Amino acid sequence: MLILVALIMAVAEKMAQHNKSIKDVKLKDAMIIGFAQALALIPGTSRSGATITAGLFLGFDREAAARFSFLLSIPAILGSGLLEMIKIIPMLSENNIVSLGIATIVSGISGYAAIAFLLTYLRTRSTGAFIIYRIILGIILFIVAGIGLIQ
């Protein structure tokens, strides 16, 4: 799936018209991009890669596709975070609560910085680096599986 999704991303990159901005998102666009997000349930398919690719196919510029992708991630990340929090609350001590709070703040800051970097990057550059990365990683995994190091 790493390689297949990379090839689909490459097609989207070539076909993209880049004529829509985040202000142009309609319900139909949101539904299609949301469906693409569900494809991330398939191992080797990244949620952000699938949604950005769908946005490119729909004619959005790279930054708008990425911005909408990250907006779509908020409910999924918040929901999974809350579910995990509910599971660990009974196991927390006072010391762990402080550590969890610090870790949450640091994660939030680093996540925000990563998103800001990616949006800036995609304003002026293509998704080519991600396409190449996925293809190389897919080939490496085929080789490693082929020699029996992983199944």
KAZILIN-V110648 format. One record per residue. N is the residue number from 1. PHI is phi in radians with two decimals (none if undefined). OMEGA is omega in whole degrees, -180 to 180 (NA if undefined). Layout:
BEGIN
N;PHI;OMEGA
N;PHI;OMEGA
END
This chain:
BEGIN
1;none;178
2;-0.98;-177
3;-1.27;180
4;-1.04;180
5;-1.12;176
6;-1.06;179
7;-1.16;177
8;-1.14;177
9;-1.06;180
10;-1.10;177
11;-1.10;179
12;-1.06;179
13;-1.07;-180
14;-1.23;-175
15;-1.50;-173
16;-1.02;179
17;-1.61;178
18;0.93;-178
19;-1.90;178
20;-2.04;176
21;-1.93;-180
22;-1.06;179
23;-1.22;-176
24;-1.63;-179
25;-1.18;177
26;-1.90;-180
27;-0.99;180
28;-1.06;178
29;-1.07;-179
30;-1.09;179
31;-1.16;-180
32;-1.15;180
33;-1.17;176
34;-1.10;176
35;-1.10;178
36;-1.06;178
37;-1.07;-180
38;-1.15;178
39;-1.13;179
40;-1.16;175
41;-1.20;177
42;-1.43;-180
43;-0.96;-179
44;1.63;178
45;-1.91;179
46;-1.47;180
47;-1.08;-178
48;-1.20;178
49;-1.09;-180
50;-1.14;-177
51;-1.29;177
52;-1.13;178
53;-1.07;178
54;-1.06;178
55;-1.07;178
56;-1.14;177
57;-1.06;-180
58;-1.45;175
59;1.71;180
60;-1.35;173
61;-1.24;-174
62;-1.02;-178
63;-1.10;179
64;-1.12;179
65;-1.08;180
66;-1.20;-180
67;-1.05;179
68;-1.13;177
69;-1.01;-179
70;-1.23;175
71;-1.11;178
72;-1.13;-177
73;-1.29;-175
74;-0.99;180
75;-1.08;-179
76;-1.14;-179
77;-1.20;179
78;-1.09;180
79;-1.10;-179
80;-1.18;177
81;-1.11;179
82;-1.16;178
83;-1.08;178
84;-1.14;180
85;-1.08;179
86;-1.05;-180
87;-1.17;-173
88;-1.66;-178
89;-0.92;-180
90;-1.10;-177
91;-1.65;-174
92;-1.45;171
93;-1.85;179
94;-1.07;179
95;-1.12;-179
96;-1.18;-180
97;-1.11;178
98;-1.10;179
99;-1.07;179
100;-1.10;178
101;-1.09;179
102;-1.11;180
103;-1.08;180
104;-1.14;179
105;-1.12;179
106;-1.09;178
107;-1.09;179
108;-1.09;179
109;-1.14;-179
110;-1.19;177
111;-1.12;178
112;-1.08;180
113;-1.11;179
114;-1.13;179
115;-1.14;179
116;-1.04;178
117;-1.08;-177
118;-1.11;178
119;-1.09;177
120;-1.11;180
121;-1.03;-175
122;-1.30;175
123;-1.10;-173
124;-2.13;-176
125;-2.28;-180
126;-1.48;176
127;-1.50;-177
128;-0.92;-180
129;-1.09;180
130;-1.26;178
131;-1.11;180
132;-1.09;179
133;-0.98;-178
134;-1.14;180
135;-1.16;179
136;-1.08;179
137;-1.09;178
138;-1.08;178
139;-1.12;178
140;-1.04;180
141;-1.15;175
142;-1.06;-180
143;-1.12;-179
144;-1.10;177
145;-1.22;-179
146;-1.11;179
147;-1.61;172
148;1.54;179
149;-1.30;174
150;-2.36;178
151;-1.92;NA
END
